[in-house]
Amino acid sequence: MTTPPESSLRAPAAPGLVAVALVIVYLVWGSTYLGIRVVVKEVPPLVGMGSRFLVAAILLALVLGLRNGFRTLLLPRRELLGCAALGMMLPVLGNGLVSVGESRGTPSGVTALLIAIAPLMITLFRYAAGDRPRAGSVTGVGLGFAGLVYLVVAGNHATGSGSGHLPLWPALIVLFASTCWAFGSWVQPRLPLPQDAFVMTVHEMWTGGVVLLVAGTVGGERLHPSSYSPHIWFAWGYLVVFGSMLAFSAYVWLLGNAPISLVATYAYVNPVVAVVLGAVILDEPITAAVVVGGAVIVVAVAIVISSERRRAA
């Protein structure tokens, strides 16, 4: 979910294991946007994602407790509050608002492209905090926002049946979600958190899941499990097991065993996977705005990551 400093790297692991873990992160995280799009067709977005994170947290807590003892899940108050803060920024405002945007018409592929600007937003947060990025990073940020503007404006003005009209307000909701995700990623090293990333994830997911369930219930959302289609349950289960457990486990392993500049490539691979899956499975149109704007955003993110890689070196 988040990216630690370059200084936290360890020696790289076997290339084959790194490749397998990268493929999992590329494909599974890229497919979660499709999974969310399927789920919110019948399930209210906030309670749907809230139940997803809460169940995933319980399952992951059971795995950790049976393996290492349940006392490892106990945290001091400061660290628990730090996890809760991340739960608000990532599962709630990040993923929760993504589900709201998709439930109101934002295609899964476009959603992934809007989320892909998170590394660009992190660069802006760093600049605001006095950390001056390299010239390449600044160039990438400018190029990325140009692609973003084109994607939103051109997509919003598309006309005609099946032309891929992009609803403006849902797209802006997803864009705000991406900004919250970026801020949560940027602020993480500044929060009091447990050293064990899996323990942190358990508390991040259950606190975020509870907030989403409460917010959805207060807003009038209700779960009706018996009325949902089998493919809805399959997509929801996929998000719980693969999106919230398997892919994140692979991601955490990569953070400790591969160069962070390599791990960060998921930011511009996931959108490609999401766009292709959305087109093949849900017949989401790949418009000129998606192709041109998406390509510019992906290239911009690649420029930023490459520039930061040289800076770290």
PyMOL commands that set and color helices and strands:
alter all, ss='L'
color gray80, all
select helices_A, chain A and resi 6-8+15-39+45-68+70-73+77-103+108-115+118-128+135-156+168-190+197-218+225-227+230-257+260-263+266-281+288-312
alter helices_A, ss='H'
color red, helices_A
deselect
rebuild
show_as cartoon
